[in-house]
Amino acid sequence: MIRIGSGAGFSGDRLEPAVILAEKGQLDYLVLECLAERTIALAQKRKIKNPLLGYDPLLEKRMELLLPIISKNNVRLITNMGAANPVSAAEKIAEMAKSLGTSIKVAAVTGDDVLQYISCDANVLEANEPLSSFGQLISANAYLGVKEILAGLETGADIIITGRVADPSLFVAPMIHHYGWSLEDVNRIAQGTAVGHLLECGGQICGGYFADPGKKDVPDLANLGFPYADVASDGSAVISKVEGTGGVISLATAKEQLLYEVTNPNQYITPDVIADFTKVQLRETAPNCIEVSGCIGEAKPELLKVSVGYHAGFIGEGEISYAGTNALGRAKLAGEVIYERLKKDFSDLRIDYIGSSSVHRTTFGQYDAPYEVRLRVAGKAQTAEKAAKIGEEVESLYTNGPAGGGGARKYTNEVIGVVSTLIPRDKINMSVMVRESVNHEEKII
């Protein structure tokens, strides 16, 4: 049996659940999944400005807490916190280990950055248009899989840090490494992928994304635990959490997470396998213990998905609040004023009434006029200067009406667009760099 814990589900996730897992979870492996499509494009921008950066902004905070614990408890760590710069991330971890007096071996896995191999004529999956019809390309990162992570594990490193890899692969790789599965054993790898998919979002399977008070109650949500899986040699697993932590793992939370971000449950495509989630069997074996089995798979796809980041201009935003009698009426009048003043300059101006119709942009069933409303106006422009006009106009409502506006704020942000394309596997040029901190000295292997 191998035990794998999930200590993070996205870049900005809480710090303490990973610490609790490493301290009390009796883990063999701890996985930190911290990389999304937009996250890596932003990381590439940071790397362009400073070649020593580009890894996850919370890397140092997480490692400061975890390094002494994983060293003491012999827990191996696998993470994609390398983002756009796994090598610099490995060097930073070794540097931190040296300062903490901790012996650590770190393997940085590279090869996902394929910007130089991407053709502007490549077809975009979401739009059926060539990449050339979008803005200036910032990044192109292929989704690597277990093969590349295994290369890091085989170095014997305590920490394997990657860039863009498929989320479930972070969990499947240690299963393959531990049990010696063949990379062609599609059913075991598919089963491992199902387990990895259930774990990859951290606290979600423990009730985080599930909670809906009065309908789907979750106990002690403020102290939400994160999951771990005890995985058997056939890939079946029991998912649970550290005793005493908040949240709940149930058939309902597991079913929701199994279908989370799954377009076609018959064919869940990763770099490692095409998994059939419709065959997955879930069984509650004890409180907060769900057994996962039955997933089957097909051979892995010939092409790898690539997440492409591009410069998509700037968004200008402005917000102002209205409260009291006829708050919605005054907010709508303010929206009409802004529209009249900006419609010639912004072809796609978005006007939201937060608290009334901002998320679904309509109402359903019984409708009550809100006592307070926040007007939000947003639009896109090619320059920051033009985008800033939106916030300036909203701010001017203070004295130019309607009555009672307050709390105005304005923002201008660069937009990073993300689209997807495909690339042949033979374009991947994977390598592993090992950095070791031993007896307060660092060395490159």
Secondary structure as UniProt FT lines:
FT   STRAND          2..8
FT   TURN            11..12
FT   HELIX           16..24
FT   STRAND          29..32
FT   HELIX           37..49
FT   TURN            51..52
FT   TURN            57..58
FT   HELIX           59..73
FT   STRAND          76..79
FT   TURN            81..84
FT   HELIX           86..100
FT   STRAND          104..110
FT   HELIX           115..117
FT   TURN            120..121
FT   TURN            125..127
FT   HELIX           131..133
FT   STRAND          137..142
FT   HELIX           146..153
FT   TURN            154..156
FT   STRAND          159..162
FT   TURN            167..168
FT   HELIX           169..179
FT   TURN            183..184
FT   HELIX           186..199
FT   TURN            200..201
FT   HELIX           202..206
FT   TURN            207..210
FT   TURN            213..215
FT   TURN            219..220
FT   HELIX           221..223
FT   STRAND          227..231
FT   TURN            233..234
FT   STRAND          237..241
FT   TURN            243..244
FT   HELIX           251..258
FT   TURN            259..261
FT   TURN            265..266
FT   STRAND          268..269
FT   STRAND          274..276
FT   HELIX           277..279
FT   STRAND          281..286
FT   TURN            287..288
FT   STRAND          289..293
FT   STRAND          296..298
FT   STRAND          303..323
FT   TURN            325..326
FT   HELIX           327..342
FT   TURN            343..345
FT   STRAND          350..354
FT   TURN            355..356
FT   STRAND          372..381
FT   HELIX           384..395
FT   HELIX           397..400
FT   TURN            403..404
FT   STRAND          406..424
FT   HELIX           425..427
FT   STRAND          431..438
FT   TURN            439..440
FT   STRAND          441..444
//
